[in-house]
Amino acid sequence: MSAATETMNYYEGMFLIHSGRFASDSEGITKELMEILEKCEAEVVAHRPWTEGKLAYEIENQRKGLHFLVMFRMPPTNNTQLNRLCQLSDNILRHLIIKHPQSLFDANVASITQSASAPSSSDREEDSAESSDEEE
């Protein structure tokens, strides 16, 4: 069965990334992750770094990690290949893949794309300061 005729499932992937390497080469690490998903015939719909923080316990001599969120569609037969490629990557410390119904997937994608395009808190403060200046 080819990928064109095979059913595509909706997935959310949470990847725990080596934070030091991501800080020094965020584009390279993101590109590597997208290439892994591409090898598994995944269609990435949305992605973004989520949060960086201290880990509850050390993983591969790392005390900090960056959680990277990816929403994608992929044939279910490629899950084993995705798990294998993630385990072989030096930059991915851990990963978790969750299958979602389309309605939940669409809501998560909307949330990710909305939060990625939302202004930061400093941008909002500058906008409010500018609007108060205009009122005077």
NORPETA-V64380 format. One line per field, one symbol per residue. psi: psi as a letter, one per 30 degrees, with the letter a starting at -180 (. if undefined). Layout:
psi=???
//
This chain:
psi=klfefkkklklkkjkjkjeeeeefieeeeeeeeeeeeefghkjkekllkdkklklelkjhgkfllkkkkkklkkkffgeeeeeeeeffkffjellkkkklleeeeeeeeeeeeefefklleeeeeeeeeeeeeef.
//
